[in-house]
């Protein structure tokens, strides 16, 4: 496991940014983070008066890592840097919270906004492709999506803002989806009614979303539920963004 340590601010604006400082950790090793004490810096220094001297600790394991929060009142956030808005919160006093992300950003509240550091865990291990042991009928794929289809492009356009800015991006409206996809040759004649058709097809046939009696039956609610499901199960990912036209700089 590798930790990218936070870099101190350059003393002069014309100074080139320094090379990242890295802390390499083997399974079983731990490293404390925080402000430290005079003459006794911590392995992961966080130089901010709003951060505890001993704010917490991370521990490497085989293909994941654990985070301990020593603070009495501050919650720490661990973001998945691979997108989708995925994150976990580690409550004050929590010891050894497991973090499943391969690429993570640890964020602590600070006097000047927030501070943090990045953690690169070992690549996760997966079962080899092939049929699982045991006889019987093969398992049906729950969500069968064709990335070359137009309905997939509609779903991707709906998810794009949260893939790029997971924290506070809103789900696009139907008109925004039309404008986003029309530069593609396959979508040059795309209309609002066609986008609504693809959304209904995704809801009823492909992702089979059930009606929520506590949710208003509006187009915005339907789009939001589609986006939440697609991102939760990685049906659309950052790598799919290359299927869209280049974003327009505003």
Buried (B, 14 or more C-beta within 10 A) or exposed (E): BBBBBBEEEEEEEEEEEEEEEEBEBEEEBEBBBBBBEEEEEBBBBBBBEBBBBBBBBBBBBEBBBBBBBBBEEBBBBBBBBBBBBBBBEBEEEBEEBEBBBBEBBBBBBBEEEBBBBBBBBBEEEEEEEEEEEEEEEEEEEEEEBEEEBBBBBBBBBBBBBBBEEBEEBEBBBBEBBBEBBBEBEEBEEBEEEBBBBBBEBBBEEBBEBEEEEEEEEEEEEBBBBBBBBBBEEEBBBEEBBEBBEEEEEE
